[in-house]
């Protein structure tokens, strides 16, 4: 590997971000760019990623996924174009209203042709619900935003594009008689049937699932700020597998007379798939800006590490494949000097051990 003298990230040669500029090392930019460089680095080593796939309505399976299959191209890292915070133009043909940006769009060629949209979620292992557990019980919290579930629905719609009549058959018995999708009272009566219809859809078309969300993990020694010796790895979720993040809770709601965030995600998804089965284009706003059911729209939902570890269970969740000594091969040219962590009071107190020393 050649040694870079300019701040850069491994493998990202063509991009809408210039990593010689300190601005692009800010927290929001770094948290999406570093995972891409990590994937490029793992690709150069011939190391596969962990692919979380939909197996059946109760289970996921974790298999190997080549980085080229995540990127959707066998072109070398240097020939790919990494466009951050970009809309995936192909999906514009599925919606009437404005498509939100996704964390990353992979492209290739000159001029650049878009290939695949990827959502990125950098997570910590363990989270605060599993830090006291044995190491093989660690899990990472996942906070899912609305853009992720929109692209999940769009990705599924693309996958089943040739099967719209069958998709309509699956959802019509539940959806055709709905008078008001915004009515919490009406939605609570059909949530169970909605889950069953979605499970049938997922089971029937699971052979069409594709990678959508890249979830790098960085592991520490317990809850300390010290990186574990083996500290980095990447999990990739398929569009279908992401439903496992909300289906169980939607299937077994805590309160029968309310709609949780998980139930809302289920209802939004079946509405999108049903409406797309009837028409080439869907209005997103009534689905993702509406259908709030008295719940804030700031995020779609979150799951704790105690749940995610069940879905991601594999040896590399316990022992990630990339060591902390390899980070210097990913952050190049002194780029780490541009990093500017948040100045949090609790962190400053944690490291200011002299404040709590015994007085002499």
N, C-alpha and C positions, 0 to 999 in steps of 0.2 A: 504493500500500500504506500502510495506517495504521501509525503508529509505536506499538509497544507499550511501556508503561512498567512492565509487570509481567514478570518472567522467564518466558519461554514459548518454544515452538517453533512454527515456521510451520505453520499448517493444523490443528494438534491442539487443537481446542476442546472436544471431548467425549471423555473418556478416563477410565480407572481410575487414572491418574497425574495428580497436580497439580504442574505444573512451577514453581509459585511456591514450592514446598517444596524446599530445598536437597538433601534426601535423594534426590530423583528425578534429580539430576544426577551421581550416583555413576557409576563406570565401567560397571557392569553394566547400569544403567538407560539411561545415555546412549547406549551402543553399539547399543541396539535402538530407542531413540526418535528419535535424530537421523536415521537413514535414512528413517523414516516422514515426518519433516518435510521432508527432501530430496525425497522423492517428491511430497509435497503441493506443494512449491515448483515442481518441474518441471511438475506438472500445471497450475499457475496460468499458466505460461509457454506451455503447449501443447506442451511438449517430450516426445517419446516416450522410452520406456525400451528397453534392448537385451534382446531375448527370446531366450534360448538354448533351442532346440527340438531334439527328437530327429528327425533326418532319416532315417538308416538305421543299421544296426548298427555302422558304422564312422565315422559322421560326425554332427556337429551342424550346425545352421544358425542364424545370428543374424539376427533380423528385428526390426522395430519393434513395440512393444507400448504401447498407451495406458495411462496410469496408472489410468484408470477400469476397464480390463480386468484389471489386476492386483488392484485393490480389489474387483472384482466388482460395482460399482455406479456409476451415473452421478450419484448424489447429490453435492452439493458437499462439499468438505473439511469445512466447518463442521457439516454435517448427519451426517457419518459418526461412528461411535463406535469408537475405537481402544482395544481391550482387550489389554493386555500380559500375558504369562505366563498364558495362559488356555487352557482346554480347548475344543475345537471340539465342541459338544454333539452335532451331527448324527452324528459318527463313533462316539458311544457305542453306537449300535445295531449296530455291526459287531463289537464285542468283548465278551467276558464279563467281563474284569477291568478294572482302573482305567486310564483313558486318561491319558497324560501331557499336561502343558501344552505349548503351542507358543508361540513368541515373540510372535505377534500374531494376534488374531482381529478381522477387520473386521465391524462391525455397522452397522445403520441403523434408524431408526424410534424410536418411543416408545410402548410399551416396546421396548427394543433387540432386534432380530432378527439373529442371527449370519448372516454371508454367506460369509466365506472365511477359512481359516487360512493364515498366512504365516510361514515360518521366515525369520530375518534373520541374515545373516552379513556383518559389516563387515570388509573386507579391505584390506590394504596393497599398493600397487603401486610398485616391484617388491618381490618377496620376496627372501630371502637366496640363492635359487638362480638368480635372474635379474638381480640388481643390477649385475653386471659385464657384462651383455649390452648390445647396442645397444637403444635405446629401443623400437624396434618389436618387440623380443623379450621385453619385460617380461611377467611373469605374477604372479598372486597365489596364495598358499597358501590352500587350503580345508580346514578341519578339520570333519568331519561328525560330529554326535553321533547317538546312538541315536534321540532323538525325531524327528530329521529323516527317518531311514529308516522309522520307524514310520508317520509321516504320509505319506510317499511311498507306502507299501503301501496305506494307507487311502484315499488319493486315487485311486490306480489302481483299487482295489476299487469305489469309488463310480463311476468312469468306466465300468467294464465291468459294472455291476450287471445290465444287461439281457442280458448275454451269458455268464452263468455256466456254462452247459452247454458252450459252446465253450472257455472257459478251462480247464474240467476236462479236456476232450479234449486240450488242449495239454500239460498238466502230468502227467496220469495215467500215461503210459508211463514217466516218470522216477520219479514220487513213490509210486505205488501199492505198489511192492515194498519200499520202504525199511522196515527193521526198527527202526533206532535212529538218529534224527536227530542224536543227541549223539555218535555214534561217528565219530571222525576217520578211522579206517580205512575205514569204509563210505562216508563222504562224499567221500573222495578218489577213489573209484572212479566216482562219478556226477557229479562236478563238471563235466566236459566236456559231458555230456548236459544238465545243468542250464542251462549257459550257452546251449546251442543252443535249448532250450525257451523260455528267457526271451527270446532274440532273436526267435523266432517270434512270441511274445506281443506284444512291443513293435512289431514290424513290422506286425502285423495290426491293432493297436488304436491306433496312433500318432495317428490323426485325433481321438482323444478326450483327448489330453494337455491339462493345464491348468497355469497358473502355481502354483508352490509356494514356491520359495526366492528371496528378494530378497537380492542380493549387491551392496551399494554398494562402490565402490572409492574410495580416497583415494590420490592419487599424490604422491610426493615427488621431489625432484631427486636421482636416484640413491639411495644409501642414507643420504643426509643427512636431518636432521629438518626440512628446508625444503620447504614445499608447492610443487608445480609451479604454474605460472600457471593452467593448466587442470587442476584437481585432483580434481574430483568427478564421478561418474557412477553409474548403477545398471544392473546386469545382473540379469535375472530368469531362473531356471531352471524349466522345466516339470518335473512329476513324472517323466515319461518320460526327459527329458534327463539327469536326475541319475544314471541308471544308467550313463552314459558315464564317470562318475567312478570306477567300479570294474570295469566289464565287461572292459576291455582287459587289466587285470592278472589278472582271474579267468580270462580266455580263455587267457592265456599265463603260467601260474604259474612262479615261479622254482624252487620245490621241489615235485616231484610227489607227495611223501609227506606233505605238510603242507597245512593250510588257512590261507591268509593272511586278513587282515582283508577284503580285496576278495572273496575266494572266500566268506568267511562272509556278507558282505552279499548276495551272489548267492543263496546257499542259504536264508538267512532270507526273502528276498523271495519266492522260488518256493514255499516252504512256506506262507507267509501266503496268497498268491494261490490256491494249491491247496486249502488248508483252507477258505478263504472260498467257493470254488466248490462245496464240498460242504455247507456249512452257512451259516446267516445270520450266525453269530457265531464269532469265533476267540478262543482263549486266547493272549494275547500273551506271557505269562511264559515258557512253554517255548521260545519262539522267540528273544526278545530278551534275556531273562535267562539262559536256557540257550543251547545251541549256541555255547559259547565257544571250543572247540577249542584249549584251552591258551593262549588270547590274552586279555589283560585286557579288561574290558568298559567301560573308562573312556571310550572314544570308539569310533565305528564305524570310521573310517579317515581318512586325510588324503592330499591330493595336493599336489604342489609346483607352483610357477608354471610350470615347464617343461612340465608336462602341461596345466594349466588354460588356458594361452594358446592352445594348439592348438584347444581347444573353444570359446573365447570370441573368437577372432580376428575383428576388425573395426576400422574406422578409429577408433572411439571408445574402444577399449582403448588406443590409442596417444595419442589426444588427447581426454581426457574433456570433456564438453560444458559443465560448470559451472566457473566460475573461482573462485579463492580470494577475490576481491573480493565475491562474492555471498554468502559465508558469513554476513555481517552481516544479510542479508535472511532468514536461516533461523533463526539463534539471536537471539532478540529480548529486549528489556527488560533487558539486562545479564546474561543467563543464563550467559554464559561465566565470570562471576565466581564462580559456584557450582561450576565444574569443579575437581576435585581429583585431578590425575594421580598415579600411583604414584611414590613416592620410591625410584627404583632407583639402586643404587650406580653402575652403569656409566653411567647417564645423567648423574648428578651429576659424575662424573669427566670425561665428554665435554664438559660445559659449563664446567667449572672450568679454563679454559685457563691461569689464573695459577699453578696448581700445577706446571706443567711449563715455566715460563719459565726462561730462562738466568739463573743467579745472577750478580750483579754483584760 
